[in-house]
Amino acid sequence: MVNVALEVQTKGRRAREAARILAGLETSKKNEALLAMARALEEEQETILAANARDMAAGKEKGLSRALLDRLLLNEKRIRDMAAGLRELAALPDPIGEVTSMWTRPNGLQIGRVRVPLGVIGIIYEARPNVTVDAAGLCLKTGNAAILRGGSEAFHSNQALTRVISRAATAAGAPEGAIQLIETTDREAVNLLLRANDYLDVLIPRGGAGLIRTVVENATVPVIETGVGNCHVYVDAEADLDMAQRIVINAKTQRPGVCNAMETLLVHEKVAAAFLPSLAAALKEKGVTIRGCERTRAIIPWAEVATETDWATEYLDLILAVRVVDSLDSALEHIHRYGTKHSEAIVTTNYQTAREFLARVDAAAVYVNASTRFTDGYEFGFGAEIGISTQKLHARGPMGPEQLTTFKYIIFGSGQIRQ
Amino acid sequence: MVNVALEVQTKGRRAREAARILAGLETSKKNEALLAMARALEEEQETILAANARDMAAGKEKGLSRALLDRLLLNEKRIRDMAAGLRELAALPDPIGEVTSMWTRPNGLQIGRVRVPLGVIGIIYEARPNVTVDAAGLCLKTGNAAILRGGSEAFHSNQALTRVISRAATAAGAPEGAIQLIETTDREAVNLLLRANDYLDVLIPRGGAGLIRTVVENATVPVIETGVGNCHVYVDAEADLDMAQRIVINAKTQRPGVCNAMETLLVHEKVAAAFLPSLAAALKEKGVTIRGCERTRAIIPWAEVATETDWATEYLDLILAVRVVDSLDSALEHIHRYGTKHSEAIVTTNYQTAREFLARVDAAAVYVNASTRFTDGYEFGFGAEIGISTQKLHARGPMGPEQLTTFKYIIFGSGQIRQ
């Protein structure tokens, strides 16, 4: 216990010092460090794969699920992908130092708002070792120090990855302590990080609902909540039904296990009979189970019964809840009641209905005639992503480099005093 | 206890419903409501003053300090000022609905970022009843519902003010529940608000360090921290010493009890002997006590001894700590160690020194050749202020209307699905 506290404190202090230097590091230096990290990953692939093999063996012994083992696995391709991600980061513009606005007050004071790093970012995550590299890279790009705490299943992989990239970054001119991993697997480390207000400026949990709840409920450090997406597609009375079918199938099946996949389909009663049979057949072919309201089941007799629980569930699986609604208002009411403010879509050809949906849905991303699956930092054009925020403070929706920054005011005076 | 929970829950739900309507309320309606609130304050002045008289009598009986009683007091002028504040708010531009950027992706998706209200804002504050009106007005202007919890000393005043303004707002078209006061004085209400994640999108504590610490440490609702300012002025080796004296006197004495007042003066050793004697005499005349380091006391023999505690103290009083430093680096190190990242100023004529100070100080507002007292929503030109954020997430520095908003992405598609 004492050792855990000492580790968090030591690494916290080192991160604070590193953050001061990182804040002033030139863009070219940061990019060189990112490229050096990419090269090191490739050059030291054997070490990384050997460490990962230890985690995989332990995971199999512990009886981890196939899905979990798949997330844990590293191979040549995945290492190449991580390296490619770092090279893409290096090629992105540096958000730090941008003066986003500047104005002059009647007394002559000139006030500018300049983008600066947040400082030290804590990332708490689960089994995917690639988060180690993605998060470290994005933090470095934005001039932040990173303190990483990955899941115990990936311990050796994370340790190897962190050693490789942090050594490379330091050799390329980044300060010591820019990228650090909490190396104890003692769960007390998480509790200490949650309350490490002296060392951390923000905590970003990445993982399942349980992890996120724990962090939100116990942290005194400001948190950016990520994750849960109970997303809807609403097919309006006036809709191109072919387009609607393409969008629904994409939103449900293209990658069902992620937060921007659709979980509930809402269909206007006027088009339900025309729309649902062909859709249901297509979904069935893709292996999707349908759980419907009574009116849905009158049209798709083989659909299972949807209960109250279904409307509120993020399946993350090939299951779709379907509800027939009698109006746009009913659809909006359903979304308001069960949605998690992540991504919501309407399919409609009506101008006014589209505008109302956009205006009245309270969610990070509101779509007209497109799949919810686009809520993603890369798809939005941010060039990177550290998660999708489902809260409203600071960051909302996909978080790219800009969301890892804050600002300060710089004020140019000529002797002004306040009257 | 049960009643407290019921009150928080009932008002929380009502605020959520109000927030949905407020988010879509036209600018003109919101402004009409603000003007109606201003009129009502003036028309129902007698009721308000009578309620305030009860608080004042109880406060005197309880032996509240003169300073506290002064904060608690309402009179015709203060009511007029509150009404004027609401009218100024009505005249400000509405930040809601602004599309701050919009771009098109290679697949044709058009993505816009539009400013929307946060939702429901909880404000926890202390003795000043004018916060009730200022906060309610700013929340309404920005389309947010407000749940207010003022100090028990101001209970009757806050109750009267809230009734008057919320009735006027509703009559002018704002939804019921847009402005609500938690009317129990049971402290349990604060604990419930801190964890009311279902009803509150953000909590803003306004008051002393104790209140803010309680909120930050116990809230699960996201918090915007306000307040503590241990601000410095650094007089460089190359400085216009007359200007420096004007700025130091202003930053220390113009209003010593506020967070943007200077607490510690740092003086470069090269100018200490030339600068400090005349400054000290002027400060003495203003009733300022000086606590200095050894080198300061060698120049100002009557200065008291500054200890480690002094460097870390926000006096909020006519006391000034003074330290002679040997370089810009030493000044920056002192600010890094003891500062609270609020407002920091340098007085210099050297171009490069000014740039370095601006770049290397990590604070909400960094000044060259101006008083720290300008860190203020009105002085920055925001037209209003709900507090000064000392955290880095979401809002930093003076919080005007824009800081009470968030954004959502609106995405215009033509059938796009993800590959």
Interface residues (C-beta under 8 A of the other chain):
Chain A: R20 A23 G24 W103 R105 L109 I111 V116 L118 G119 N197 D201 V202 V216 E217 T220 P222 V223 I224 D240 M243 R246 I247 I249 N250 A251 Q254 H336 L358 A359 R360 D362 A363 A364 A365 V366 Y367 V368 N369 A370 S371 R373 F374 T375 E379 F380 G381 Q391 K392 L393 H394 R396 G397 T406 F407 K408 Y409 I410 I411 F412 G413 S414 G415 Q416 I417 R418
Chain B: R20 A23 G24 W103 R105 L109 I111 V116 L118 G119 N197 D201 V202 V216 E217 T220 P222 V223 I224 D240 M243 R246 I247 I249 N250 A251 Q254 H336 L358 A359 R360 D362 A363 A364 A365 V366 Y367 V368 N369 A370 S371 R373 F374 T375 E379 F380 G381 Q391 K392 L393 H394 R396 G397 T406 F407 K408 Y409 I410 I411 F412 G413 S414 G415 Q416 I417 R418
